[in-house]
């Protein structure tokens, strides 16, 4: 059963304009990419953002693409056992 992850970011007390990002992934031990990375490296301090190739711009397409790049790096370069 796949996970559907949603991230909503908004500015100010009224949630508009809002950025909504979503991603469908295969089952894994964590629904959160950051927690998944911390589990792979066995350290709670670092984050995964250095694995992104696309710059973090808060644009939903750029952010989703960067997160997908990081997930692929974890799968191909770090030995994450996940079926995509």
VOBA-1610 file (N, C-alpha, C; in pm, whole numbers, padded with zeros to 5 digits, always signed):
BEGIN
Unk+00084-00118+00000Unk+00000+00000+00000Unk+00088+00124+00000Unk+00074+00214-00095Unk+00159+00333-00101Unk+00119+00437+00003Unk+00217+00518+00039Unk+00193+00632+00126Unk+00169+00755+00040Unk+00083+00842+00084Unk+00064+00972+00020Unk+00108+01075+00120Unk+00213+01151+00087Unk+00267+01253+00177Unk+00225+01390+00126Unk+00179+01475+00216Unk+00135+01609+00181Unk+00207+01708+00271Unk+00257+01816+00214Unk+00322+01923+00288Unk+00253+02052+00247Unk+00204+02127+00345Unk+00137+02254+00318Unk+00212+02364+00389Unk+00252+02466+00315Unk+00321+02581+00372Unk+00240+02705+00339Unk+00225+02792+00438Unk+00151+02916+00414Unk+00220+03031+00484Unk+00190+03151+00441Unk+00247+03272+00500Unk+00138+03344+00579Unk+00166+03376+00704Unk+00072+03455+00783Unk-00039+03372+00844Unk-00129+03440+00916Unk-00234+03368+00988Unk-00344+03312+00899Unk-00358+03363+00779Unk-00459+03312+00686Unk-00387+03224+00585Unk-00428+03100+00569Unk-00354+03007+00483Unk-00370+03035+00333Unk-00339+03156+00294Unk-00343+03189+00152Unk-00244+03302+00129Unk-00154+03301+00035Unk-00135+03190-00058Unk-00067+03073+00011Unk-00097+02956-00032Unk-00040+02834+00026Unk+00030+02754-00082Unk+00133+02684-00041Unk+00203+02592-00129Unk+00169+02452-00082Unk+00118+02372-00170Unk+00083+02235-00135Unk+00169+02142-00220Unk+00244+02055-00152Unk+00326+01957-00220Unk+00274+01819-00184Unk+00281+01729-00276Unk+00240+01593-00245Unk+00329+01496-00320Unk+00335+01378-00267Unk+00420+01275-00326Unk+00360+01139-00291Unk+00361+01048-00384Unk+00317+00911-00358Unk+00442+00825-00357Unk+00459+00748-00250Unk+00577+00664-00242Unk+00538+00522-00203Unk+00630+00434-00225Unk+00609+00295-00184Unk+00621+00287-00032Unk+00572+00181+00027Unk+00581+00166+00172Unk+00725+00170+00220Unk+00747+00234+00330Unk+00878+00239+00392Unk+00859+00253+00542Unk+00968+00252+00617Unk+00957+00255+00762Unk+00921+00393+00814Unk+00924+00494+00730Unk+00895+00629+00776Unk+00819+00704+00667Unk+00724+00786+00708Unk+00650+00868+00613Unk+00722+01000+00589Unk+00827+01026+00664Unk+00896+01153+00657Unk+01035+01132+00600Unk+01067+01204+00493Unk+01195+01187+00425Unk+01313+01219+00516Unk+01299+01322+00599Unk+01406+01358+00692Unk+01432+01248+00793Unk+01326+01191+00848Unk+01341+01082+00944Unk+01398+00958+00877Unk+01359+00935+00754Unk+01412+00821+00679Unk+01563+00836+00662Unk+01607+00956+00625Unk+01751+00982+00608Unk+01826+00963+00740Unk+01771+01016+00847Unk+01836+01004+00979Unk+01849+00858+01019Unk+01751+00777+00984Unk+01760+00635+01011Unk+01867+00567+00928Unk+01883+00609+00804Unk+01986+00550+00717Unk+02126+00579+00768Unk+02148+00704+00812Unk+02282+00742+00858Unk+02302+00715+01006Unk+02194+00671+01075Unk+02198+00638+01217Unk+02247+00756+01302Unk+02193+00873+01271Unk+02226+00996+01344Unk+02106+01088+01336Unk+02067+01148+01447Unk+01948+01233+01448Unk+01978+01378+01414Unk+02103+01414+01393Unk+02138+01554+01367Unk+02128+01598+01221Unk+02183+01524+01124Unk+02188+01575+00987Unk+02052+01574+00918Unk+02043+01652+00810Unk+01922+01645+00726Unk+01962+01604+00585Unk+01863+01575+00504Unk+01885+01518+00371Unk+01901+01623+00262Unk+01885+01750+00292Unk+01874+01853+00188Unk+01998+01864+00099Unk+02114+01823+00148Unk+02234+01828+00064Unk+02229+01724-00048Unk+02136+01629-00041Unk+02122+01527-00145Unk+02041+01577-00265Unk+01975+01691-00248Unk+01894+01749-00356Unk+01985+01807-00464Unk+01945+01797-00588Unk+02016+01864-00697Unk+01945+01994-00734Unk+01814+01994-00725Unk+01734+02113-00756Unk+01731+02204-00634Unk+01756+02331-00655Unk+01759+02428-00546Unk+01622+02441-00480Unk+01622+02457-00348Unk+01497+02473-00272Unk+01447+02616-00291Unk+01337+02632-00364Unk+01285+02765-00398Unk+01148+02792-00338Unk+01091+02697-00267Unk+00954+02702-00215Unk+00850+02694-00327Unk+00893+02670-00449Unk+00799+02644-00558Unk+00766+02495-00550Unk+00638+02459-00554Unk+00601+02320-00532Unk+00666+02221-00627Unk+00686+02260-00753Unk+00748+02168-00848Unk+00896+02150-00816Unk+00967+02260-00789Unk+01109+02251-00754Unk+01129+02170-00627Unk+01046+02195-00527Unk+01061+02126-00400Unk+01031+01977-00412Unk+00926+01942-00484Unk+00894+01801-00504Unk+01003+01731-00585Unk+01056+01800-00686Unk+01163+01742-00768Unk+01288+01720-00683Unk+01324+01817-00601Unk+01441+01803-00515Unk+01425+01690-00414Unk+01305+01677-00357Unk+01281+01569-00262Unk+01288+01433-00331Unk+01237+01425-00454Unk+01246+01300-00531Unk+01392+01267-00561Unk+01472+01368-00593Unk+01614+01347-00619Unk+01684+01292-00495Unk+01650+01348-00380Unk+01709+01301-00254Unk+01669+01156-00227Unk+01542+01124-00248Unk+01495+00987-00227Unk+01566+00890-00321Unk+01583+00928-00448Unk+01654+00841-00543Unk+01799+00821-00500Unk+01862+00927-00449Unk+02000+00913-00402Unk+02007+00816-00284Unk+01909+00826-00193Unk+01907+00733-00080Unk+01890+00589-00129Unk+01809+00571-00232Unk+01785+00437-00285Unk+01908+00384-00360Unk+01962+00465-00450Unk+02070+00418-00538Unk+02208+00433-00477Unk+02229+00537-00396Unk+02363+00564-00344Unk+02385+00522-00201Unk+02276+00498-00127Unk+02292+00467+00015Unk+02233+00330+00050Unk+02179+00260-00048Unk+02132+00125-00025Unk+01993+00113+00037Unk+01912+00218+00025Unk+01776+00211+00076Unk+01699+00105+00000Unk+01641+00013+00070Unk+01564-00096+00006Unk+01419-00052-00003Unk+01381+00005-00118Unk+01247+00053-00140Unk+01213+00033-00287Unk+01094-00008-00315Unk+01050-00027-00454Unk+00972+00097-00497Unk+01017+00161-00601Unk+00950+00281-00651Unk+00876+00251-00780
//
